[in-house]
Amino acid sequence: MSGLIEQFGVEIIAIGNGTASRESEAFVAEVLKSHPNVSYVIVNESGASVYSASELARHEFPDLTVEKRSAISIARRLQDPLAELVKIDPKSIGVGQYQHDVSQKKLSESLDFVVDTVVNQVGVNINTASPALLAHVAGLNKTISENIVKYRETEGLIRSREAIKKVPRLGAKAFEQAAGFLRIPESDNLLDNTGVHPESYQAVEELFKRLEISSLDEAAQAKLKAVQTASLAAELGLGEETLKDIIDDLLKPGRDLRDSFDAPVLRQDVLDIKDLRIGQKLEGVVRNVVDFGAFVDIGIHEDGLIHISKISKNFVKHPSQVLSVGDLVTVWVDKLDVEREKVNLSLIAPNESK
């Protein structure tokens, strides 16, 4: 493994949280003792096996075994979870204990709506997105998405939103619906890498002219922040909320809503319960939320428990009011039982009074 790390310049290793996860983690941590600049991350592998045996996986990696396809899927989830998870039926990931007891048609419609909403809120890089991801963009379907990828492969990078119209079977209506959600970082027009729709380009150009803006430097951003949207929107022929959205996009061109999320916890070694001490500060990931508290993965063999009384200084009726599965949290060791391998954690710092 050390040879592979050096050969390919590995910086981060993704480990699935399924069977033998802890054993794999211990092995990787041992290897990384001689590679101090390399870290590892535990990744949720729900649905990876479903993907690896799917028609899509066979199309993407026809010469690989299902095990290797699963490994690739787990690694890609670390790179871009959304782009990888859209390839899997949400029901295969596990959306609830009673998912089979409700109307499957309504469940599928609701889940598809959520996925479509998330994809369009985040935006999609048209030059890197897979057909599975593009198909969730408003106005696009499976055929058009595959045509976009084929067009990229034969014609090269798409360098403007106007060039998207050249994609076979992508008509005017589909372009109108999809354009604002497709990002093109390679474009010479900075608006092509924002959520601003092409139909508003003329209004934005007029806005730039009025504010004497030629680039989005700090001075330009200061001018944009000072805009009185109520009066200017009407002059530009836009609604006030539309203008506010445009200005937000211009202040952060190419922004990704996920940049504001907590980053995954990078690790290099495995903690042993014997290494812990009362009051020690740790970073962890919430693995389960139950009526009496939440279980947190802090890197040892057993997850630590945050009792509901240790979640907040204020009264909490149910842990789900504060915590959700997947949350990254800072915790402190509250109690230790080395013999029974039990760790009690707290979200309240030791020096904070109740």
C-alpha positions as semicolon CSV with decimal commas, in nm:
position;residue;x (nm);y (nm);z (nm)
1;M;0,000;0,000;0,000
2;S;0,288;0,239;0,073
3;G;0,407;0,187;-0,283
4;L;0,067;0,282;-0,422
5;I;0,053;0,595;-0,205
6;E;0,390;0,708;-0,338
7;Q;0,324;0,602;-0,697
8;F;-0,005;0,794;-0,730
9;G;0,063;1,080;-0,488
10;V;-0,231;0,988;-0,265
11;E;-0,336;1,263;-0,022
12;I;-0,659;1,124;0,126
13;I;-0,792;0,769;0,158
14;A;-1,168;0,703;0,174
15;I;-1,280;0,408;0,387
16;G;-1,638;0,281;0,370
17;N;-1,821;0,252;0,702
18;G;-1,958;-0,097;0,629
19;T;-1,829;-0,445;0,708
20;A;-1,469;-0,455;0,838
21;S;-1,455;-0,074;0,844
22;R;-1,275;-0,066;1,179
23;E;-1,024;-0,329;1,073
24;S;-0,956;-0,137;0,751
25;E;-0,919;0,183;0,951
26;A;-0,666;0,025;1,184
27;F;-0,466;-0,111;0,888
28;V;-0,466;0,223;0,704
29;A;-0,370;0,413;1,021
30;E;-0,074;0,180;1,071
31;V;0,045;0,235;0,713
32;L;0,005;0,613;0,744
33;K;0,254;0,626;1,029
34;S;0,519;0,637;0,757
35;H;0,317;0,889;0,550
36;P;0,249;1,187;0,780
37;N;0,105;1,401;0,497
38;V;-0,169;1,151;0,411
39;S;-0,505;1,136;0,592
40;Y;-0,811;0,914;0,577
41;V;-1,186;0,973;0,606
42;I;-1,472;0,739;0,697
43;V;-1,736;0,761;0,422
44;N;-2,097;0,641;0,437
45;E;-2,118;0,359;0,184
46;S;-2,497;0,310;0,185
47;G;-2,613;0,200;-0,159
48;A;-2,262;0,150;-0,300
49;S;-2,327;-0,219;-0,360
50;V;-2,653;-0,133;-0,538
51;Y;-2,469;0,108;-0,766
52;S;-2,183;-0,135;-0,837
53;A;-2,425;-0,395;-0,981
54;S;-2,638;-0,143;-1,172
55;E;-2,654;-0,091;-1,547
56;L;-2,504;0,256;-1,502
57;A;-2,198;0,116;-1,322
58;R;-2,153;-0,150;-1,590
59;H;-2,170;0,125;-1,852
60;E;-1,914;0,343;-1,669
61;F;-1,674;0,060;-1,582
62;P;-1,746;-0,238;-1,809
63;D;-1,410;-0,405;-1,741
64;L;-1,412;-0,380;-1,361
65;T;-1,557;-0,613;-1,098
66;V;-1,838;-0,503;-0,869
67;E;-1,592;-0,472;-0,578
68;K;-1,377;-0,224;-0,768
69;R;-1,684;-0,028;-0,879
70;S;-1,792;-0,002;-0,514
71;A;-1,446;0,122;-0,416
72;I;-1,458;0,389;-0,686
73;S;-1,806;0,496;-0,575
74;I;-1,690;0,534;-0,212
75;A;-1,390;0,744;-0,320
76;R;-1,607;0,962;-0,544
77;R;-1,846;1,027;-0,256
78;L;-1,560;1,199;-0,078
79;Q;-1,481;1,409;-0,386
80;D;-1,840;1,509;-0,464
81;P;-2,116;1,329;-0,269
82;L;-2,402;1,481;-0,468
83;A;-2,262;1,385;-0,809
84;E;-2,221;1,024;-0,695
85;L;-2,535;0,974;-0,487
86;V;-2,769;1,087;-0,767
87;K;-2,674;0,764;-0,946
88;I;-2,852;0,561;-0,678
89;D;-3,224;0,526;-0,614
90;P;-3,275;0,719;-0,285
91;K;-3,473;0,424;-0,146
92;S;-3,157;0,212;-0,176
93;I;-2,969;0,450;0,049
94;G;-3,225;0,404;0,326
95;V;-3,464;0,692;0,377
96;G;-3,662;0,563;0,673
97;Q;-3,758;0,263;0,880
98;Y;-4,108;0,245;0,732
99;Q;-4,033;0,340;0,371
100;H;-4,197;0,020;0,241
101;D;-4,525;0,089;0,423
102;V;-4,613;0,406;0,233
103;S;-4,724;0,462;-0,126
104;Q;-4,417;0,379;-0,335
105;K;-4,532;0,610;-0,615
106;K;-4,568;0,909;-0,382
107;L;-4,242;0,822;-0,204
108;S;-4,053;0,810;-0,535
109;E;-4,207;1,139;-0,649
110;S;-4,115;1,310;-0,321
111;L;-3,760;1,176;-0,322
112;D;-3,706;1,270;-0,688
113;F;-3,835;1,620;-0,615
114;V;-3,588;1,661;-0,329
115;V;-3,296;1,539;-0,542
116;D;-3,393;1,769;-0,832
117;T;-3,424;2,064;-0,594
118;V;-3,083;2,004;-0,438
119;V;-2,909;1,962;-0,775
120;N;-3,058;2,284;-0,910
121;Q;-2,980;2,480;-0,595
122;V;-2,615;2,375;-0,607
123;G;-2,576;2,409;-0,984
124;V;-2,392;2,176;-1,221
125;N;-2,061;2,219;-1,402
126;I;-2,162;2,123;-1,755
127;N;-1,805;2,024;-1,851
128;T;-1,754;1,771;-1,573
129;A;-2,100;1,645;-1,476
130;S;-2,208;1,289;-1,553
131;P;-2,528;1,216;-1,749
132;A;-2,688;1,095;-1,423
133;L;-2,628;1,435;-1,261
134;L;-2,725;1,641;-1,566
135;A;-3,054;1,451;-1,594
136;H;-3,169;1,611;-1,266
137;V;-3,127;1,964;-1,404
138;A;-3,458;2,132;-1,484
139;G;-3,542;2,098;-1,853
140;L;-3,298;1,814;-1,922
141;N;-3,372;1,445;-1,955
142;K;-3,166;1,129;-1,996
143;T;-3,130;1,164;-2,373
144;I;-3,027;1,531;-2,368
145;S;-2,785;1,466;-2,080
146;E;-2,614;1,188;-2,273
147;N;-2,599;1,414;-2,579
148;I;-2,426;1,685;-2,374
149;V;-2,156;1,440;-2,266
150;K;-2,113;1,311;-2,624
151;Y;-2,088;1,670;-2,750
152;R;-1,814;1,741;-2,491
153;E;-1,623;1,432;-2,597
154;T;-1,632;1,516;-2,969
155;E;-1,623;1,899;-2,970
156;G;-1,423;1,967;-2,655
157;L;-1,513;2,190;-2,361
158;I;-1,831;2,393;-2,378
159;R;-1,713;2,750;-2,331
160;S;-2,035;2,950;-2,317
161;R;-2,403;2,909;-2,240
162;E;-2,477;3,009;-2,597
163;A;-2,277;2,706;-2,716
164;I;-2,510;2,476;-2,522
165;K;-2,772;2,538;-2,790
166;K;-2,558;2,337;-3,033
167;V;-2,618;2,015;-2,837
168;P;-2,845;1,783;-3,040
169;R;-3,209;1,770;-2,923
170;L;-3,157;2,051;-2,673
171;G;-3,432;2,285;-2,788
172;A;-3,515;2,642;-2,696
173;K;-3,754;2,542;-2,417
174;A;-3,504;2,303;-2,256
175;F;-3,233;2,571;-2,279
176;E;-3,463;2,828;-2,119
177;Q;-3,530;2,599;-1,823
178;A;-3,178;2,463;-1,776
179;A;-2,940;2,750;-1,857
180;G;-2,948;2,917;-1,516
181;F;-2,851;2,594;-1,340
182;L;-2,559;2,505;-1,566
183;R;-2,219;2,650;-1,471
184;I;-1,930;2,708;-1,714
185;P;-1,610;2,809;-1,528
186;E;-1,418;2,808;-1,860
187;S;-1,636;3,080;-2,015
188;D;-1,502;3,426;-2,095
189;N;-1,832;3,569;-1,969
190;L;-1,824;3,559;-1,588
191;L;-2,206;3,545;-1,582
192;D;-2,191;3,196;-1,734
193;N;-2,047;3,069;-1,405
194;T;-2,326;3,214;-1,191
195;G;-2,694;3,148;-1,131
196;V;-2,785;3,450;-1,344
197;H;-3,007;3,339;-1,633
198;P;-2,908;3,452;-1,986
199;E;-3,239;3,638;-2,019
200;S;-3,112;3,874;-1,746
201;Y;-2,767;3,933;-1,899
202;Q;-2,873;4,257;-2,067
203;A;-3,007;4,394;-1,737
204;V;-2,684;4,296;-1,559
205;E;-2,475;4,464;-1,828
206;E;-2,683;4,779;-1,775
207;L;-2,625;4,743;-1,400
208;F;-2,250;4,722;-1,459
209;K;-2,266;5,028;-1,683
210;R;-2,450;5,234;-1,422
211;L;-2,214;5,130;-1,145
212;E;-1,906;5,162;-1,370
213;I;-1,804;4,802;-1,304
214;S;-1,573;4,612;-1,540
215;S;-1,465;4,330;-1,306
216;L;-1,582;4,187;-0,977
217;D;-1,300;4,318;-0,759
218;E;-1,344;4,447;-0,404
219;A;-1,441;4,795;-0,522
220;A;-1,709;4,649;-0,750
221;Q;-1,843;4,430;-0,471
222;A;-1,871;4,731;-0,244
223;K;-2,077;4,910;-0,509
224;L;-2,304;4,607;-0,553
225;K;-2,363;4,582;-0,178
226;A;-2,469;4,947;-0,169
227;V;-2,731;4,909;-0,443
228;Q;-3,082;5,024;-0,350
229;T;-3,266;4,731;-0,505
230;A;-3,619;4,868;-0,463
231;S;-3,567;5,165;-0,693
232;L;-3,311;5,017;-0,932
233;A;-3,500;4,692;-1,002
234;A;-3,785;4,872;-1,178
235;E;-3,543;5,078;-1,387
236;L;-3,369;4,761;-1,503
237;G;-3,696;4,585;-1,577
238;L;-3,645;4,325;-1,305
239;G;-3,832;4,223;-0,993
240;E;-3,666;4,331;-0,670
241;E;-3,614;3,974;-0,548
242;T;-3,463;3,880;-0,884
243;L;-3,219;4,168;-0,858
244;K;-3,126;4,066;-0,504
245;D;-3,055;3,710;-0,624
246;I;-2,846;3,842;-0,912
247;I;-2,639;4,061;-0,681
248;D;-2,584;3,769;-0,441
249;D;-2,451;3,563;-0,732
250;L;-2,227;3,844;-0,852
251;L;-2,078;3,884;-0,505
252;K;-1,973;3,519;-0,512
253;P;-1,933;3,408;-0,874
254;G;-1,904;3,034;-0,910
255;R;-2,006;2,984;-0,549
256;D;-2,109;2,644;-0,425
257;L;-2,363;2,640;-0,143
258;R;-2,180;2,341;0,003
259;D;-1,867;2,549;0,069
260;S;-2,038;2,671;0,386
261;F;-2,082;2,315;0,515
262;D;-1,845;2,161;0,768
263;A;-1,558;1,972;0,607
264;P;-1,516;1,600;0,673
265;V;-1,301;1,496;0,968
266;L;-0,954;1,401;0,843
267;R;-0,771;1,142;1,052
268;Q;-0,427;0,986;1,057
269;D;-0,444;0,743;1,346
270;V;-0,696;0,543;1,546
271;L;-0,761;0,643;1,905
272;D;-0,787;0,376;2,168
273;I;-1,025;0,423;2,459
274;K;-0,721;0,397;2,689
275;D;-0,581;0,713;2,527
276;L;-0,887;0,919;2,623
277;R;-0,915;1,133;2,935
278;I;-1,199;1,320;3,104
279;G;-1,246;1,667;2,957
280;Q;-1,060;1,586;2,635
281;K;-1,185;1,778;2,331
282;L;-1,259;1,572;2,017
283;E;-1,411;1,607;1,672
284;G;-1,673;1,350;1,570
285;V;-1,953;1,260;1,334
286;V;-2,309;1,185;1,452
287;R;-2,390;0,826;1,350
288;N;-2,732;0,778;1,511
289;V;-2,993;0,984;1,695
290;V;-3,222;0,810;1,945
291;D;-3,475;0,919;2,207
292;F;-3,220;0,933;2,488
293;G;-2,929;1,092;2,302
294;A;-2,695;1,053;2,005
295;F;-2,407;0,826;1,917
296;V;-2,093;0,989;1,780
297;D;-1,801;0,834;1,593
298;I;-1,485;0,977;1,750
299;G;-1,243;0,733;1,593
300;I;-1,240;0,452;1,849
301;H;-1,393;0,107;1,814
302;E;-1,723;0,197;1,981
303;D;-1,922;0,515;1,920
304;G;-1,949;0,752;2,213
305;L;-2,288;0,850;2,359
306;I;-2,406;1,204;2,413
307;H;-2,691;1,174;2,662
308;I;-2,981;1,410;2,601
309;S;-2,891;1,595;2,922
310;K;-2,546;1,675;2,776
311;I;-2,663;1,809;2,440
312;S;-2,743;2,162;2,552
313;K;-2,753;2,384;2,858
314;N;-3,116;2,452;2,767
315;F;-3,401;2,201;2,783
316;V;-3,412;1,966;2,483
317;K;-3,730;1,765;2,427
318;H;-3,570;1,532;2,172
319;P;-3,208;1,507;2,047
320;S;-3,326;1,547;1,686
321;Q;-3,405;1,911;1,767
322;V;-3,031;1,975;1,787
323;L;-2,852;1,691;1,609
324;S;-2,889;1,501;1,282
325;V;-2,708;1,200;1,142
326;G;-2,394;1,314;0,960
327;D;-2,342;1,631;1,166
328;L;-1,982;1,715;1,251
329;V;-1,961;1,804;1,618
330;T;-1,707;1,913;1,876
331;V;-1,746;1,707;2,192
332;W;-1,578;1,662;2,528
333;V;-1,522;1,334;2,709
334;D;-1,761;1,331;3,004
335;K;-1,727;0,978;3,148
336;L;-1,510;0,675;3,073
337;D;-1,559;0,305;3,141
338;V;-1,248;0,139;2,998
339;E;-1,344;-0,215;3,103
340;R;-1,684;-0,201;2,933
341;E;-1,545;0,017;2,652
342;K;-1,807;0,287;2,702
343;V;-1,753;0,658;2,647
344;N;-1,996;0,930;2,747
345;L;-1,958;1,258;2,564
346;S;-2,090;1,610;2,606
347;L;-2,162;1,896;2,369
348;I;-2,119;2,133;2,663
349;A;-1,762;2,246;2,727
350;P;-1,638;2,161;3,081
351;N;-1,587;2,528;3,165
352;E;-1,941;2,626;3,065
353;S;-2,185;2,655;3,351
354;K;-2,529;2,500;3,316
